[in-house]
Amino acid sequence: MKAKRTFLIIILFLVAGMAGCSPSMNQNDNHSSKGIKSEEENQSPEVVKLTFWRNAGNSAENRVYEQLIAGFQKENPTIKVEMAAIPFREYELKLRTELAAGDNPPDVMTIDSPNLAAYANAGVIRSIDAYMKIQGGIDDIPETVLSGMKYNNEIYLAPISESSTAMFYNKNLFKEKGIPFPSEDPDNPWTWEQVLEAAQKLNDPANGIYGIDPGKGFGEGEGPAYFKMPLLWQFGAEILSPDGTTADGYLNSPKALEALQFYQDLYHKYKVAAVELPPDPFVSGKLGISIEGSWALGHYTNNFPNFKLGEDYGIAPLPKNEQQAAPNGGWALGISAKTVHPEEAWQFIKYLISYEGIKKYVSATGDLPARYSVAEDFPELNEYPKNIFLVQSQKYSINRPATPVYTVVSTTIRELFEEVGIAKVDVKVAADRAVRKIDQAIQQMEEKQ
């Protein structure tokens, strides 16, 4: 765990360090040095080549990107887009390294939105603020979505789709225990106290049945932060100060400690959650309530066709305490600071995030669209159960902290919930330790700038 954390920090500050030593990272300098062409270059070739890097997704996503590129090139015959779909586990390291120190960085790339601040702070991607405000149709994009595309109040990324989570519940187990089904109204969720009451009735550890998995267990990567930060927000807590300079007084605030204590009690006081669960416990009837991503609908439909929505399980909005809060964010599009074709790169992005582009993407993938207008044209998104994900994304979602040290924040949140949920560490001790780790990373980053 320590080795992985150190590796993430080294890569993060490699990118940040390059921002201070490379004269080409300043966007204005880049535009003047790269944008001025010689007389020979002004007789530019008929076709401009753009390189486009993205993390390799599932087959539907890969196919629709190929279709979108073909459509763009048909409308723009003087621009050729060469796409590289890079395996997920390799993508982030390869992209950061190439943007910071490589000779051939991509012109356009996908960036996971919580990592935006690291790229923008390092100066390795261009602000697209002016493009988006004039040509990007931002009035058609929910502010909850658009705010995740910003750093220092400037737009750096353009969204295609969004994500959300919801509370899935096993109807068969609810019926057996005589528990009323939760509200399906995305504006009227159960409280966490109601969820706890139901989980206690569902719980039957003697038969291997547990009441709830409150945050997708304990895993690696970005999943823990994505699924567990909402619990803190729902209790009214924040991760960082509004200016992003400290976690002290926020991640260890009384509201944060209340959320962490509630989470710990699910495992150790009420024992309605288990650190280890069998494979597919929700489908097999070993788990009553599970917090799942919007993509879980497709997973259950495709892989467990006999486990049917409406018959065997239902979906409800995420629980609330002080407020409703859901996670958002996803892979969005950015432009390299080193590109010599910023106008063409924007034309490509504008095509992808257009009404037609997003509609084609959503039709193929089933993801939540980043535009109101596209969502309105999909009846199923405005009906149960997908309306729950959509409304939460548009009205109640919160962005993960926009900080250049986000990778440290993400890792620290994962470790915090492991300490609280698995090891039963005192929540104040664990939260204070998490604060020190994050604040130390912020201080080190500031010293390097």
N, C-alpha and C positions, 0 to 999 in steps of 0.2 A: 504494500500500500504506500509506504514512504517513497519507494523507488518510483512508483507511478506519479505520485504527487510532485516529486522533484523533476521528473521528466516534463510534466505539463508546465511547471513554472519556468523551466529553462527555455522551452519553446516560446512561451508567452513573452518573456523578456528579450529573447532573440529578436522577435519582431519589433518590440518597442525600442530596443537599442538601435536597430537599423534606422529607425525614423530620425534619430538625432545625428547620424553620421553620414547619411546619404543625401546629397544636395538635390537629387531628383525626386525626393519624396514630397517636397513642398509642391502643392498643386499648382500654384501660380507659376513657380519656376518651371515645373514640368510642362505646363501649357506653352510657355514662351520658348523653351528649348526644343521641345518635341514637336510643337505645332507649326513652327516656321520651317518651310520646305525650300529646298534649293530649286532653281529653275527647272532642273531635270526632273526633280520629284513632282513639281507642279504639273508635269505632263504625266500624271499618275496612270498606272495601269488601269485597264478597264474594270478589273475585278479587285475589290478590297477583300482581303482575307481576315476574318475574325476567328480567334480561338476562344472556345467556350468550354470551361471546365465545370463539371457538376459531379456530385456524389452519385454513384450508381444506385438507382432505386429499384423498385420491383419492375416486372416485365411491362405492366400497363404504363407506368411512368416513363420508362425508357422508350416505349413505342410512341407515346404521345409527343415527347420531345422531338423525336425524329420527324413526326408529322408536322409539328409547329415550325421546325427549321425548314422543311421542304416548302411549306406555305409562305414563310418569310422570304425565302430565296426566289420564289416564283414572282412575288410582288416587288422584290428588290434584286434584279438580276446582276447588278454590279457589286453585290456583297455576297461573299461565300463564307458560310459558318462551318468551322471544323470543330465538332464536339468531341470531348473526351469524357467518358463516364468512368470515374475512378472509384474503386471499391471503398466503401464507407470507412473501414478501419485505417486506410492509408490516406484518405482524402485530406483531412485537416492538416496533418504534418506536411504533406507534399505541397499543399496550397500556401501555407504560411512561409515555408522555406523558399518557394519560388517567387512569391511576392516580395519577400524581404531581400533576397540575395541572388535570385536567379536571373539569367540572361533572357529568358523567354517566358515571362509570366503570361497567363491568359488575359485576353482583353476583357472578357466577361466571365463571371464566375458566380456560383451559388455559395452563399454564406449562411450558416445557421444563425438566426437573428440574435440570440443572446451573446454571440461572439463578436458582434458588430463593433463594439467599442474598442476592442483590441486592434482591429484592422484600421479603424478610422483614426484612433489616437496615434498609431504608428505612421499614418500618412501613406499607406500602401493602397488605399482605395480612394476614388474620387467622390466628392460630394455630388449628388445628382439633384440637389435641392431645387435649383432653378428649372431644370428639365421637368421634374415632377410637378412643380407648382404651375407651370405653363401648359404642359402637354400630358401630364400624368393622370389627370382626372381624379385628383385626390379627394374631391367632395364625395366621390362614390366609394371611398374607402373608409371604414369605421376608424375613428380616432384611436380606439383600443389597439387596432392593427397598425395604423400608421405610426403611432408613438414608438413602437418597437423597431421601426426603421430609421430612427433618429439618434444622432449623437451630438451633444451640445446644440440642440435645437435645429440641426440641419439634417435633411434626409439623405441617407447614404445608400439605402437598399430599396428595392421595389418588390412588393409581394405578389405572389400568384395565388397561394392558398394559405389556409390557417389550420389550426388544430385546437382541440379542446378535450376535456375529459368529463365523465359523468359517473353517477352511481348506478351500477348494475346490481340487480337483486334477483335471487333465485325464487321464482314464484312458487315452486313446489314446496320448498322449505317454509316459505311464509305461510302457505295454506296449512301445512301440517301443524304449525305452531299457533295458528289463529291470529296472525299479525296482519293488520290492515296494510295494504300496499301504500307506498309513499306517493306523494303528489307528483304528477307528471308535468305540472305547470312550471316552466323554466323560471318564472318570476316568483315562485312560491315554494322553495325547497324545504325539506325537513331541516330541523336544527341538529347539531351534533348530539345533543342530549336525546332526541328522538331516535337517532341512529344507534346510540349506545343502548337504549332500552330494547330496541329490536334485536341488536347483536347479542345481548344477554339472553334473550328468549331463544334465539337460534342456536346458541352455543351448546354443543354436546361433545366435548372432547373424548368422552369414553367411546364414542362411535366415530371419532376422527372428524367431527364436524365443528368448524369454527365460524364465529359470527361474522367476522369482517377481516378483510385485508385493506388497511386504510391508505396504502400508498404504494402498491405494486411491490411489496416485499423489500428486499435489500439486494440491489444489483450494482453494476458498474456503469460507467459512462454518464450521460446527461439525464437518464431516466429518473434517478432519485431526486435531483433538483426540480425537474419538471413536475413530478407527481407530489412532492412533499412541501415545496414552498407555498402552495395554495392553502395548506392548513394554517400556516403562520398568518397569511393574509386574512383568512376567514376569522381569525381571532383578533384582527385589527393590528397585527404587528407588521413591521417592515424589516428588510434585510440590511439596508444601508441608509445613511442619512440622505436627504434629497439631493445634496451636492456630491454624493458619492465619496466623501472623504473619510468616513468611518462607519464601522458596524457597531461601535460602542453606544449603548443607549437605545439600540434598535433591535439587533438580533438577540440581545440579552435584556430587553425591556420586560416589564411585568406582563404585558400581553403575549410576548413571545414565550416567556416561561410558562404561562398558562397553557398555551398551545402545546408546548413540548411535554408538559406534565400530563395533559390529556392523552397525548400520543403514547407516552410511556405507560400510563395506566391501562390502556387497551391491552397491552401485552402482559403487564406484571401485576396489576391490581385486579382487574376484571377478567383477565385471561381469555378475552374473546378474540384475540389475534395471536397468531403463531409465527415464530421466526422462520420455521421451515414448514412448507406445505407440500402435499403430494402434487404430481403433475396434473395440470388442468383441474384444479379442485372445484372451480365454479361450475364447470360442465358436469362433473361427476357427482355433484351434490354434496361436496365436502366443505363448501364455503357459501355462506348466506349472502354476503354483501361484498362487492369488489369495486374499487375505483378503477375505471378503464378509460383508454383513449378512444377517440372517435373512430379510429381504424379497427377497433375490436368488433364492430358490427360485421364488417367484411370477413374478419378472421373466423368468427363463429359460423357465419353463413357458409363459407367455403370449406371449412375443415370439420365442422360438426353439424351437418345438415339436419340431424334428428333433434338437435337442441334448438328449439324454435322461439324466436322473439314473440312475446305476447302469450305464448303457452307455457314455456318453461322458464323464461326470464323476462324481466322488464327493465326499463331504464328511467332514471329520475335525475333531476339536477343535483349538482354537488351540494352537500350539506353546508349550512352556514352557522356561524356563531354570532359575532358582532356584525358581519356583513357577508354578502355573497362575493365570491372570488373564484375565478377559474384561471388556469394557465393558458397562455397562447404562445405564438411564435412558431417559426418553421424556417425552411430554406427559402431565402429570397435572393434577388439578383443584384450584383454590384459590378462596378467598372474599375479596372486596375488604374492606379495613378500613372503607370508607365505606358499605357496604351498610346499609340500614335494615331488611333482612329476613334476618338471619343464620340464624335457625332454618329458614326456608323454603329458603334456599340450601343448608344442610346436608342437608335432606330430599332435595333434588334430587341432591346429590352421593352421598348414601348409596344412593339408588336406582341410580345409574350404576355404583357400585363393588360392588354386591351380587353375590352368586353369579349370579343370573339376568341382571343387567345385563352383567356381564363375559362371561358365556357367550354372550349374544347378540352382543356386540361381537366376540368372538374368532371366532365362527362366520362372521360377515360379512367380517372383515378378514384372518383367518389369522394375526394377531399372537399373541405369547406372552402368556398371561394372567398377571395379577399375583396370582392366588390359587392355592394348592395344589389346593383342591377343584375348581376349574374345569379345571386341567391334568389332573387324574386322570380327568376325564370325557371327555377327548379321546384316544382310543387312539393316534392318529397322533402326538401329542406325546410319547408314551412309547415310540415306536419310531423306528428309524433312518429318516431323518436328523434329524428335528425334535427328538428327544431330546437331541441334542448341544447345540443352542441352549438348550433348557430347562434341562438340568443345569448348563450353564455359568452361566446366569442365576441359578439358585437357589443354587448352591454356590460358584462361583468368581468371580463378578462383583464389580467394585470401582467405586465411584462417583467421578466426576470431582470435584475439590476443591470443597467447600462454602464458597465465599468470596464476599463482596460484589464483589470485583474479578474475578469469573470471566471476564467478557468479555475482560479484558486477558490473563488466563492462557491462554485459548483461542487468542487471536490470537498470543501469544508462542510457544506450542507449535507452531503452524503455521509461524511464521517460523524457529524453531529447527530443525525438520526440513528446511525448505527450505535453510537455510544448510549443514546437515550433508550432506543428500542431493544437492542440486543444485550448490551452490557449493564443496563440499569444504572448508569452513572447519574448522579445528582444533576438535575436539569440546569441549575445555576452554574455548577462547575463546568459542565459540558458547553454551555452557551458562552461562558466567559472565555473558555479555551478557544472556541470557534472565533470569537471576536478578535482575540489576539492574533490568530493566524491571518485573518483577513486584513486587519489593520497593518500588520507587518508587511504584507504584500503590497498594500497601497503605499506605505512609506517607502519601500524599496523602489517601486515604480516611479514615485515622485522624485526620488534622488537620482534616478537615471535620466530624467528628462532635463 
